[in-house]
């Protein structure tokens, strides 16, 4: 069966790739500056993009099917792959007690080390379903629900993060989807969008350098300085989108960027294993970072050309062949 050709924005895909690289960087170079300047936007960016690219009118059942295909299947597929790799590595030392899989299977904050990013995929899945449920409410009501969810995150974030599959974190993360959707609505009325985008990136980063607010760390249930952290995260995310869409990527480069973005979920889910393995073998931080960027992306690009693509990438193989350099 022939896969339908879809059009994607190379600019937005470039932002996705940048976000994934930032996530890997944050997992490799852990320190104050990373937490302040990278954590401020790298994970919220993907929730924002989900709202920004939101397709209105889909049913809840249709959303379940779509997110199940693009998020659920890769979650399950990579959980199996990572578990098998860990088992194969462990059997060299003797019998393996499979009980070690119990905590990662719960997801959320229980999934650490090689499973360290699985919480993000499940939280994004449930946040998208939650948004689909509430989107038909009057817009002011949707905002009230999203803000109330954020308040719950400030008050009970660690408890919400500790729920199985981090499903509770979807409640405060709804705010990023709502803001992203609103950003798409107002974008056309923004004059000199690229310059505005640069300002939306630079001003929050300067404010962070001056104020040193508590950083966002959604996995642990922290949403940063009240209101300020979310405002900065959304501003930087929107700024990146505005700047990314303004770049006139050559067709060949745009196609390459989109290919890298399409397979991104595999990189998100597989790179913690590569990092853990590299760390256990004494690689320096720079080597760990390069390995965690190059190896998962090479593996993902190869998988995208096999029948396993639907399971481990979330898209049929070579699903996207035409690129729009602007939207």
Secondary structure, DSSP 8 states (H G I E B T S, - for coil): ------EEEHHHHHHHHHHHHHHHHHHHS-SHHHHHHTTTTTTHHHHHHHHHT--TT--HHHHHHHHIIIIIHHHHHHHHHHHHHHHHHHGGGS---GGGHHHHHH-GGG--GGGTTHHHHHHHHHHHHHHHHHTTS-HHHHHHHHHHHHHHHHHHHHHHHTSGGGTTHHHHHHHHHHHHHHHHHHGGG-TTHHHHHHHHHHHHHHHHHHH----EEGGGTEE-STTHHHHHHHHHHHHHHHHHHHS---HHHHHHHHHHHHTHHHHHHHHHHHHHHHHHTT--HHHHHHHHHHHHHHHHHHHTTSTTHHHHTSS-TT---EEES--
